């Protein structure tokens, strides 16, 4: 018999459904078993977050040194600014609309209600160093590797990145559905789950609409730079969009993105440079989605929405997204660091973020790769290739 392979999204959806259904009638002792597991798993996540930063961000920044030049600097700057602008736009829209959505479903106090159940036991796994130490170390080491001849150091952090990616792929990602199952089991047992699910549904609709607006904005800018019809430019990139919807991978979509960029009139050498690079550093769809989800979770938890705090979060998130491509679940894993250190999200709030993010994973990826075509057009115009 052939084994049926379920992707992460189906497993997460099954975990949510099982958590909601079983939470209606299972005894408290059953729920407390999974609360105990969740306590250990959240400690493991806290331990791994600084290591994820060092492993992924150091190697990603170090790799930017390959082929360094003016075109590289301009491409990186445009990709980062676009990611930050889109994420801040997502914050503005969600800050305007999400409070009404949450208030119609239930008050923040109801949604933030403290669970009445507790785990049977807990284990403390303190991280080896804190998030900010990891970030500073990763930036300094990555920049040194990018601008120096240090083959041994570069090789070491390349191997360390592979180790971290394997831990995420083989340990954290397989356990995530169990973790999310435990979260929704607890929320059902404590009476919070139906309000949360109603909010989830409405938020997903809003974020999907925002992805379309982001693509229209990006190709409107590309159209201004090139003097061409932005709708025709965007239409040429739709095969890349739909390929990314199916693969949920920026890297796997690179061949299609390259082909469509060339069909849009981008020269092969420009497309060959910008598309693989932007697949690594240009993550507006993912950053916007994470920011909107963070606003929603803050509202559901009764946490304040301060622009200064979210500005700091978005600026850091734009850098953290560099570490995301090529690693399953990499975007939300990399985002856990600023979510906890800047926004102060606890284990349950992080679990809600993971569930919300994974439910829309392919749409964010599709937005990312399609926008790469707009940047390729702008780079060609700027350097008159």
C-alpha positions as CSV (number, residue, x, y, z in Angstrom):
1,X,0.0,0.0,0.0
2,X,1.3,3.4,-0.9
3,X,1.7,5.8,2.0
4,X,-0.5,8.9,1.9
5,X,1.7,12.0,2.3
6,X,-0.1,15.0,3.9
7,X,1.4,18.4,3.6
8,X,1.8,20.7,6.6
9,X,-1.4,22.7,5.8
10,X,-3.7,19.6,5.8
11,X,-2.1,18.3,9.0
12,X,-2.6,21.7,10.7
13,X,-6.2,21.9,9.5
14,X,-6.9,18.3,10.8
15,X,-5.2,19.3,14.1
16,X,-7.5,22.3,14.5
17,X,-10.7,20.4,13.7
18,X,-9.7,17.5,16.0
19,X,-8.9,20.0,18.8
20,X,-12.2,21.7,18.4
21,X,-14.3,18.5,18.2
22,X,-12.5,16.6,21.0
23,X,-12.3,19.6,23.2
24,X,-16.1,19.6,23.5
25,X,-16.3,16.3,25.4
26,X,-12.9,14.9,26.4
27,X,-12.2,15.0,30.2
28,X,-9.8,17.5,31.7
29,X,-7.1,14.9,32.3
30,X,-6.9,14.3,28.6
31,X,-6.5,18.0,27.8
32,X,-3.8,18.4,30.6
33,X,-1.7,15.7,28.9
34,X,-1.4,17.9,25.8
35,X,-0.9,21.0,27.9
36,X,2.1,19.3,29.4
37,X,3.4,18.5,25.9
38,X,2.8,22.1,24.8
39,X,4.7,23.4,27.7
40,X,7.8,21.3,26.8
41,X,7.4,22.2,23.1
42,X,7.1,25.9,23.8
43,X,10.3,25.7,25.9
44,X,12.0,23.9,23.0
45,X,10.9,26.7,20.6
46,X,12.3,29.3,23.0
47,X,15.6,27.5,23.2
48,X,15.8,27.1,19.4
49,X,14.8,30.7,18.4
50,X,18.3,32.3,19.0
51,X,20.0,29.3,17.3
52,X,17.6,29.7,14.3
53,X,18.6,33.4,14.1
54,X,22.3,32.6,14.2
55,X,22.1,29.6,11.8
56,X,19.8,31.2,9.2
57,X,20.6,34.9,9.3
58,X,24.4,34.6,9.4
59,X,24.5,32.4,6.3
60,X,21.9,34.5,4.5
61,X,23.8,37.8,5.0
62,X,27.1,36.1,4.3
63,X,25.8,34.8,0.9
64,X,24.9,38.3,-0.2
65,X,28.6,39.0,-0.6
66,X,28.6,36.8,-3.7
67,X,28.6,39.0,-6.8
68,X,28.6,42.2,-4.7
69,X,28.2,45.4,-6.6
70,X,26.0,48.4,-7.2
71,X,23.2,46.3,-8.7
72,X,23.2,44.0,-5.7
73,X,23.0,47.0,-3.3
74,X,20.2,48.6,-5.2
75,X,18.2,45.4,-5.5
76,X,18.6,44.6,-1.8
77,X,17.5,48.1,-0.8
78,X,14.4,48.1,-3.1
79,X,13.4,44.6,-1.9
80,X,13.8,45.6,1.8
81,X,11.9,48.9,1.4
82,X,9.1,47.2,-0.5
83,X,8.8,44.5,2.2
84,X,8.7,47.2,5.0
85,X,6.2,49.5,3.1
86,X,3.9,46.6,2.4
87,X,4.1,45.3,6.0
88,X,3.4,48.9,7.3
89,X,0.5,49.1,4.9
90,X,-0.8,45.8,6.3
91,X,-0.6,47.3,9.8
92,X,-2.5,50.4,8.8
93,X,-5.3,48.4,7.1
94,X,-5.6,45.8,9.9
95,X,-5.5,48.5,12.6
96,X,-8.4,50.2,10.8
97,X,-10.6,47.1,10.2
98,X,-9.6,44.4,12.6
99,X,-10.9,46.1,15.8
100,X,-14.4,46.1,14.4
101,X,-14.1,42.5,13.3
102,X,-12.9,41.4,16.8
103,X,-15.5,43.5,18.6
104,X,-18.3,42.0,16.6
105,X,-17.1,38.4,17.5
106,X,-16.3,39.0,21.1
107,X,-14.6,41.3,23.5
108,X,-10.8,41.3,23.9
109,X,-11.2,40.4,27.5
110,X,-13.3,37.3,26.6
111,X,-10.7,36.2,24.1
112,X,-7.8,36.8,26.4
113,X,-9.4,34.8,29.3
114,X,-6.8,32.8,31.2
115,X,-7.1,29.1,30.8
116,X,-8.4,27.3,33.9
117,X,-6.5,24.1,33.2
118,X,-2.8,23.5,33.9
119,X,-0.2,21.0,32.7
120,X,0.7,18.0,34.9
121,X,4.4,19.1,34.9
122,X,6.7,21.6,33.2
123,X,10.3,21.7,32.2
124,X,12.5,24.8,31.9
125,X,14.8,24.9,28.9
126,X,16.5,28.3,29.0
127,X,18.2,29.5,25.7
128,X,21.9,29.7,25.5
129,X,21.7,33.5,24.8
130,X,18.8,35.9,24.2
131,X,17.3,37.1,20.9
132,X,19.1,40.4,20.7
133,X,22.5,38.9,21.3
134,X,21.8,36.4,18.5
135,X,20.7,39.1,16.1
136,X,23.8,41.3,16.8
137,X,26.1,38.3,16.5
138,X,24.4,37.1,13.2
139,X,24.6,40.6,11.6
140,X,28.3,41.1,12.6
141,X,29.4,37.6,11.6
142,X,27.4,37.7,8.4
143,X,28.8,41.0,7.3
144,X,32.3,39.8,8.0
145,X,31.8,36.7,5.9
146,X,30.2,38.7,3.1
147,X,33.1,41.2,2.9
148,X,36.1,39.0,3.7
149,X,37.8,35.9,2.4
150,X,36.9,33.5,5.2
151,X,36.1,30.2,3.5
152,X,36.3,28.0,6.6
153,X,34.0,30.3,8.6
154,X,31.6,30.5,5.7
155,X,31.6,26.8,5.3
156,X,31.0,26.3,9.1
157,X,27.9,28.6,9.1
158,X,26.7,27.0,5.9
159,X,26.8,23.6,7.7
160,X,25.2,25.1,10.8
161,X,22.4,26.5,8.6
162,X,21.9,23.0,7.2
163,X,21.8,21.6,10.8
164,X,19.2,24.2,11.8
165,X,17.1,23.6,8.7
166,X,17.1,19.9,9.4
167,X,16.0,20.5,13.0
168,X,13.1,22.6,11.8
169,X,12.2,20.1,9.1
170,X,12.6,16.9,11.0
171,X,11.7,17.9,14.6
172,X,9.8,21.2,14.9
173,X,7.6,21.0,11.8
174,X,6.4,17.4,12.4
175,X,5.5,18.3,16.0
176,X,3.7,21.6,15.1
177,X,0.3,19.9,14.3
178,X,0.4,18.2,17.8
179,X,1.2,21.6,19.4
180,X,-1.6,23.4,17.5
181,X,-4.0,20.5,18.4
182,X,-3.2,21.0,22.1
183,X,-3.7,24.8,21.8
184,X,-7.2,24.4,20.2
185,X,-8.1,21.6,22.6
186,X,-7.4,23.9,25.5
187,X,-9.2,26.8,23.9
188,X,-12.3,24.7,23.3
189,X,-12.2,23.4,26.9
190,X,-12.0,27.0,28.2
191,X,-14.7,28.3,25.8
192,X,-12.6,30.6,23.7
193,X,-12.2,28.6,20.4
194,X,-15.4,29.6,18.5
195,X,-14.7,33.3,18.9
196,X,-11.1,32.8,17.7
197,X,-12.2,30.7,14.6
198,X,-14.8,33.4,13.6
199,X,-12.0,36.0,13.8
200,X,-9.7,33.7,11.8
201,X,-12.1,33.4,8.9
202,X,-12.8,37.1,8.5
203,X,-9.1,38.0,8.8
204,X,-8.1,35.5,6.1
205,X,-10.5,37.1,3.7
206,X,-9.1,40.6,4.4
207,X,-5.4,39.4,4.1
208,X,-6.2,37.7,0.7
209,X,-7.7,40.9,-0.6
210,X,-4.6,42.8,0.6
211,X,-2.3,40.4,-1.4
212,X,-4.1,41.5,-4.6
213,X,-3.8,45.2,-3.7
214,X,0.0,44.7,-3.0
215,X,0.5,43.2,-6.5
216,X,-1.4,46.0,-8.1
217,X,0.7,48.6,-6.2
218,X,4.0,46.8,-7.1
219,X,3.2,46.6,-10.8
220,X,1.8,50.2,-10.9
221,X,5.3,51.3,-9.7
222,X,7.0,49.1,-12.3
223,X,4.7,50.5,-14.9
224,X,5.7,54.1,-13.9
225,X,9.4,53.2,-14.2
226,X,9.0,51.4,-17.6
227,X,6.2,53.4,-19.2
228,X,4.2,50.2,-19.8
229,X,0.7,49.0,-18.9
230,X,0.9,47.6,-15.3
231,X,-2.0,45.2,-15.9
232,X,-0.3,43.6,-18.9
233,X,2.9,43.3,-16.9
234,X,1.1,41.6,-14.0
235,X,-0.8,39.4,-16.4
236,X,2.4,38.0,-17.8
237,X,3.5,37.0,-14.2
238,X,0.3,35.0,-13.4
239,X,1.9,31.6,-14.3
240,X,4.5,32.3,-11.6
241,X,1.7,33.3,-9.1
242,X,-0.3,30.0,-9.7
243,X,2.9,27.9,-9.6
244,X,3.8,29.3,-6.2
245,X,0.2,28.7,-5.0
246,X,0.8,25.0,-5.8
247,X,4.4,24.7,-4.5
248,X,4.3,27.1,-1.6
249,X,8.0,27.6,-2.3
250,X,9.8,30.7,-3.7
251,X,12.8,28.6,-4.7
252,X,10.8,25.9,-6.5
253,X,9.1,28.7,-8.5
254,X,12.3,30.4,-9.7
255,X,12.3,28.7,-13.2
256,X,8.8,29.9,-13.9
257,X,9.5,33.4,-12.5
258,X,12.6,33.6,-14.7
259,X,10.7,32.6,-17.8
260,X,7.8,35.1,-17.2
261,X,10.2,37.9,-16.5
262,X,11.9,37.3,-19.9
263,X,8.5,37.3,-21.5
264,X,7.9,40.7,-19.9
265,X,10.9,42.0,-21.7
266,X,13.5,41.7,-18.9
267,X,16.9,40.7,-20.3
268,X,18.1,37.2,-19.4
269,X,21.2,38.5,-17.5
270,X,19.1,40.9,-15.4
271,X,16.4,38.2,-14.7
272,X,19.1,35.7,-13.9
273,X,20.5,38.0,-11.3
274,X,17.4,39.6,-9.7
275,X,15.0,36.6,-9.5
276,X,17.1,34.2,-7.5
277,X,18.3,37.1,-5.3
278,X,14.7,38.4,-4.7
279,X,13.6,34.8,-4.0
280,X,15.8,35.1,-0.9
281,X,15.4,38.7,0.2
282,X,12.0,40.0,-1.2
283,X,9.2,38.8,1.1
284,X,6.5,41.5,1.2
285,X,3.5,39.0,1.1
286,X,4.9,37.0,4.0
287,X,5.9,40.1,6.0
288,X,2.4,41.7,5.5
289,X,0.6,38.5,6.4
290,X,2.7,38.1,9.6
291,X,2.1,41.8,10.6
292,X,-1.7,41.6,10.0
293,X,-1.9,38.3,12.0
294,X,0.1,39.9,14.8
295,X,-2.4,42.8,14.9
296,X,-5.2,40.3,15.1
297,X,-3.6,38.3,17.9
298,X,-2.9,41.6,19.8
299,X,-6.6,42.6,19.5
300,X,-7.8,39.1,20.5
301,X,-5.5,39.2,23.5
302,X,-6.3,42.7,24.6
303,X,-2.7,44.0,24.0
304,X,-2.1,47.6,23.0
305,X,-1.4,48.5,19.3
306,X,1.3,51.1,19.4
307,X,2.7,52.3,16.0
308,X,6.2,52.8,17.4
309,X,6.4,49.2,18.6
310,X,5.0,47.8,15.3
311,X,7.4,50.0,13.4
312,X,10.3,48.4,15.2
313,X,8.8,45.0,14.7
314,X,8.3,45.6,10.9
315,X,11.9,46.9,10.4
316,X,13.3,43.9,12.2
317,X,10.9,41.5,10.4
318,X,12.1,42.8,7.0
319,X,15.6,41.6,8.0
320,X,14.4,38.4,9.5
321,X,12.6,37.4,6.3
322,X,16.0,37.0,4.6
323,X,16.4,33.8,6.6
324,X,13.1,32.4,5.5
325,X,13.3,30.9,2.0
326,X,14.3,27.4,1.4
327,X,13.4,26.2,4.9
328,X,10.0,24.6,5.5
329,X,8.1,26.9,7.7
330,X,11.1,29.2,7.7
331,X,9.2,32.5,7.5
332,X,7.1,32.0,10.6
333,X,10.0,30.4,12.5
334,X,12.2,33.4,11.8
335,X,9.4,35.7,12.8
336,X,9.0,34.1,16.2
337,X,12.1,36.0,17.5
338,X,10.7,39.6,17.0
339,X,7.2,38.4,17.9
340,X,8.4,37.4,21.3
341,X,11.1,40.0,21.9
342,X,9.4,43.1,20.5
343,X,5.7,42.3,20.7
344,X,5.9,40.1,23.8
345,X,3.9,37.2,22.4
346,X,3.7,34.2,24.7
347,X,3.5,30.5,23.7
348,X,-0.3,30.5,23.0
349,X,-0.1,33.7,20.9
350,X,2.8,32.3,18.9
351,X,0.8,29.1,18.3
352,X,-2.1,31.2,17.0
353,X,0.3,33.1,14.7
354,X,1.6,29.8,13.3
355,X,-1.9,28.4,12.7
356,X,-3.0,31.7,11.0
357,X,0.2,31.9,8.9
358,X,0.1,28.3,7.7
359,X,-3.5,28.6,6.7
360,X,-2.5,31.2,4.1
361,X,1.1,30.1,3.4
362,X,0.8,29.6,-0.4
363,X,-0.8,33.0,-0.9
364,X,2.1,34.9,0.7
365,X,4.6,32.9,-1.3
366,X,2.7,33.7,-4.5
367,X,2.6,37.4,-3.7
368,X,6.4,37.3,-3.0
369,X,7.5,35.7,-6.3
370,X,5.1,37.6,-8.5
371,X,6.4,40.9,-7.0
372,X,9.9,39.7,-7.9
373,X,8.9,40.3,-11.6
374,X,8.2,44.0,-10.8
375,X,11.6,44.5,-9.2
376,X,13.3,42.9,-12.2
377,X,11.6,45.4,-14.5
378,X,12.7,48.3,-12.2
379,X,16.3,47.1,-12.0
380,X,16.5,46.8,-15.8
381,X,15.2,50.4,-16.2
382,X,17.5,51.8,-13.5
383,X,20.6,50.3,-15.0
384,X,19.4,50.7,-18.6
385,X,20.2,47.2,-19.5
